[in-house]
Amino acid sequence: MKRACLFAVIAGALLLAGCGGSSSSSSGSGSGSGSGSTKGGHVNISIWEGYTQAESVAIKKLAAQFNASHPNITVTPQFYGNSDYALQKVLAAIAGGKPPDISYLYGSNAANIAASGKLVTLNKYVSQPSFGWNHFYKVEREVATVNGKVTGIPALVDNLALVYNKKLFAQAGIAPPTANWTWSDFENAALKLTDPSKKQFGWAYVNDASEDTVWRFWAMLWQAGGKILSPDNKQAAFNSPAGVKALTLLQQLVAHKSIYLDNGSDNYLPVFNAGHIGMLWTGPWDLQQITASKVSYGVQILPAAENHQTISGPDDWVMFNTFYKGSANFYSKTEDPKVSVFIDSQRRESDTKKRDEILKKAKQTLEQDMALDTDDLPDEMDLASSEYLQSFTFRLRGREKSFLDKIEKALKKIDDGSFGVCEECGEEISVKRLEARPETTLCIRCKEDQERMEKDYS
């Protein structure tokens, strides 16, 4: 499914990538893996998309304009094929250590991709007043948010409508569709438009068992009064009379050879443009090519069984952290995997040493500092002084307990490969900051923001 886009939003996504690219000196161009730059170096941004025709030309033009105005950044659009299979390709790229910096993904993929652990959450960026996050529809923002974390920037909101060939309707003596059309009106028109001798079909349906197949069926299910899930969202509910009614309509039209069954290659569109399909249930992603082919077409809302419900949803531009352990860019900081492994071992040794020192002091506190011998304290002044020193020691040990928790967390991060990645923005924490505070979980910018907020609300 090829969908039109809001190119201004793409430019915003590219700008975010350029400002927040990960640090590296290697290039991701051609490999599918994203990369960034060291200080004073060059940032290479790979952006995966499934556009063709005019959309592809527009994205390449936008990238060229962005590159021209940002000499230290190179954005490279890369075609990943049909967007219906983008989720599988991106997850495979993550597993292989070569994810893109940015990818176009359907909104329905948000929960899946958030679970990958390699997503860059965008809360910090979209919360800036200049970004205009509230300019997006509420449902767009909700789809792009998983468990409170913004997983992507909406690229568009599209829906299904009835697009019909006016010439074929006139030749068949059929009045144009109206907003009051029923399924019966739709079915009768599809049958009249069917002419096997001309290889002419009344309607088309994408039948490759992909997201596109199901996406179109949901609209039919809702029109028949059905639901996808039970009210508690725990059981499938499409195995219902409404679901049977929707599938029966499809079955009957297939039996009469009135449906052009597309195999997922999007051939239905050129067949429609050539005047061999009377009606499509499609959206804005197809209108550019329909217009360019000079087909005399009309647009109407979908027909109704019990209602005229359509399906609508956003697609998103999603950013990934391309610097995780095992990724193609992880070792580019040193350009030698052995050196990076050595650095990790040094950090582990440093953190382990600090942990052992804290545990040693804690043991000393338990064995020596907990008890007060009143025989050694001849007067009340000495007793009070000793109690104060003991209390002060306990407070110090309490702080060390908190520090110990941070060290343990850092050691786990070294093991799982997420060490050195900011938990707030997903960017790489600078080496200097890690050398000074290897237990830190925030980059210097996010830490400063945190301290500023604490000061504002204190």
Long-range contacts (C-beta under 8 A, 24 or more apart in sequence): 1-82, 1-83, 1-84, 1-206, 1-211, 1-212, 1-215, 1-266, 1-285, 2-50, 2-51, 2-52, 2-53, 2-55, 2-83, 2-266, 2-285, 2-286, 3-51, 3-55, 3-83, 3-155, 3-156, 3-158, 3-283, 3-284, 3-285, 3-315, 4-55, 4-156, 4-158, 4-284, 4-285, 4-287, 4-288, 5-51, 5-55, 5-58, 5-59, 5-155, 5-156, 6-155, 6-156, 7-58, 7-59, 7-62, 9-153, 9-154, 9-155, 9-156, 9-317, 10-59, 10-62, 10-155, 10-317, 11-62, 11-66, 12-131, 12-153, 13-47, 13-102, 13-153, 13-317, 13-319, 14-45, 14-47, 14-62, 14-63, 14-66, 14-75, 14-102, 15-66, 16-122, 16-125, 16-153, 16-319, 17-45, 17-47, 17-75, 17-101, 17-102, 17-319, 18-43, 18-45, 18-66, 18-70, 18-73, 18-75, 20-120, 20-125, 20-319, 20-425, 20-427, 21-45, 21-73, 21-101, 22-321, 22-322, 22-323, 22-329, 22-427, 22-428, 23-323, 23-333, 23-428, 23-430, 24-323, 24-329, 24-332, 24-333, 25-332, 25-335, 26-328, 26-329, 26-332, 26-335, 28-76, 28-98, 28-100, 28-101, 28-322, 28-328, 28-329, 29-74, 29-76, 30-76, 31-98, 31-328, 32-78, 32-93, 32-98, 32-99, 32-100, 33-93, 33-97, 33-98, 33-99, 33-100, 33-322, 33-327, 33-328, 33-329, 34-99, 34-100, 34-101, 34-102, 34-320, 34-322, 34-329, 35-101, 35-322, 35-329, 35-332, 36-322, 36-323, 36-329, 36-428, 37-72, 38-333, 41-72, 42-72, 42-73, 42-74, 43-72, 43-73, 43-74, 44-73, 44-74, 44-76, 45-73, 45-74, 45-75, 45-76, 45-101, 45-102, 46-76, 46-78, 46-100, 46-101, 46-102, 47-75, 47-76, 47-77, 47-78, 47-100, 47-101, 47-102, 47-103, 47-104, 48-78, 48-79, 48-80, 48-86, 48-89, 48-90, 48-100, 48-102, 48-103, 48-104, 49-77, 49-78, 49-79, 49-80, 49-83, 49-103, 49-104, 50-79, 50-80, 50-81, 50-82, 50-83, 50-86, 50-104, 51-79, 51-104, 52-79, 53-288, 53-289, 54-288, 54-289, 54-292, 55-288, 82-264, 82-266, 83-315, 84-208, 84-210, 84-211, 84-212, 84-264, 85-210, 87-112, 87-113, 90-320, 91-116, 94-118, 94-320, 97-326, 97-327, 97-328, 97-330, 98-327, 98-328, 99-320, 99-322, 99-327, 100-320, 100-322, 101-319, 101-320, 101-322, 102-317, 102-318, 102-319, 102-320, 103-317, 103-318, 103-320, 104-155, 104-315, 104-316, 104-317, 104-318, 105-152, 105-315, 105-316, 105-318, 106-211, 106-313, 106-315, 106-316, 107-140, 107-143, 107-144, 107-152, 107-154, 107-313, 107-314, 107-315, 107-316, 108-211, 108-313, 110-143, 110-144, 110-145, 110-146, 110-151, 110-152, 110-316, 111-146, 113-151, 113-318, 114-146, 114-147, 114-149, 114-151, 117-324, 117-418, 118-320, 118-321, 118-322, 118-324, 119-149, 119-151, 119-318, 119-319, 119-320, 119-321, 119-426, 120-319, 120-320, 120-321, 120-425, 120-426, 120-427, 121-149, 121-150, 121-151, 121-424, 121-425, 121-426, 122-150, 122-151, 122-152, 122-153, 122-319, 123-148, 123-149, 123-150, 124-424, 124-425, 124-446, 124-449, 126-150, 126-153, 137-314, 139-314, 140-314, 143-313, 143-314, 143-316, 144-314, 144-316, 151-316, 151-318, 152-316, 152-317, 152-318, 152-319, 153-316, 153-317, 154-314, 154-315, 154-316, 155-314, 155-315, 155-316, 155-317, 156-284, 156-314, 156-315, 157-312, 157-313, 157-314, 158-283, 158-284, 158-285, 158-312, 158-313, 158-315, 159-283, 159-310, 159-311, 159-312, 159-313, 160-216, 160-219, 160-281, 160-282, 160-283, 160-302, 160-310, 160-311, 160-312, 161-281, 161-282, 161-283, 161-299, 161-300, 161-301, 161-302, 161-310, 162-186, 162-279, 162-280, 162-281, 162-299, 162-300, 162-301, 162-302, 162-303, 163-272, 163-279, 163-280, 163-281, 163-282, 163-286, 163-287, 163-290, 163-297, 163-298, 163-299, 164-278, 164-279, 164-280, 164-297, 164-298, 164-299, 164-300, 165-272, 165-275, 165-277, 165-278, 165-279, 165-295, 165-296, 165-297, 166-296, 166-297, 166-298, 167-275, 167-295, 167-296, 168-193, 168-200, 168-275, 168-278, 169-193, 169-278, 172-278, 176-298, 176-300, 177-279, 177-298, 177-300, 177-303, 178-300, 179-300, 179-301, 179-308, 181-300, 181-303, 181-304, 182-303, 182-304, 182-305, 183-223, 183-249, 183-303, 183-304, 183-305, 185-303, 186-279, 186-303, 187-249, 187-252, 187-253, 189-278, 189-279, 190-253, 190-258, 190-259, 190-278, 190-279, 191-253, 191-256, 191-258, 193-258, 193-278, 193-279, 194-256, 194-257, 194-258, 196-257, 198-276, 199-276, 200-275, 200-276, 200-277, 200-278, 201-257, 201-258, 201-259, 201-260, 201-271, 201-276, 201-277, 201-278, 202-253, 202-258, 202-259, 202-277, 202-278, 202-279, 203-253, 203-258, 203-259, 203-260, 203-277, 203-278, 203-279, 203-280, 203-281, 204-259, 204-260, 204-261, 204-262, 204-268, 204-271, 204-272, 204-277, 204-279, 204-280, 205-250, 205-259, 205-260, 205-261, 205-262, 205-281, 206-262, 206-264, 206-268, 207-261, 207-262, 207-263, 207-264, 208-262, 208-263, 208-264, 210-264, 212-264, 215-311, 216-281, 216-311, 217-246, 218-311, 219-281, 219-302, 219-309, 219-310, 219-311, 220-246, 220-249, 220-250, 220-305, 221-246, 222-307, 222-309, 222-311, 223-302, 223-303, 223-304, 223-305, 223-306, 223-307, 223-308, 223-309, 224-305, 224-306, 225-305, 225-306, 225-307, 245-305, 246-305, 319-426, 321-421, 321-426, 321-427, 323-420, 323-421, 323-428, 324-417, 324-418, 324-421, 325-416, 325-417, 325-418, 325-419, 326-417, 330-417, 333-431, 344-414, 344-419, 347-410, 347-414, 347-419, 347-434, 347-438, 348-411, 348-414, 350-438, 351-407, 351-410, 351-411, 351-414, 351-438, 351-439, 352-411, 354-403, 354-407, 354-439, 355-404, 355-407, 355-408, 355-411, 358-400, 358-401, 358-403, 358-404, 358-407, 359-404, 361-397, 361-400, 362-397, 362-400, 362-401, 365-393, 365-394, 365-397, 369-393, 403-439, 406-439, 406-440, 406-441, 407-439, 409-439, 409-441, 410-438, 410-439, 422-446, 424-449, 424-450
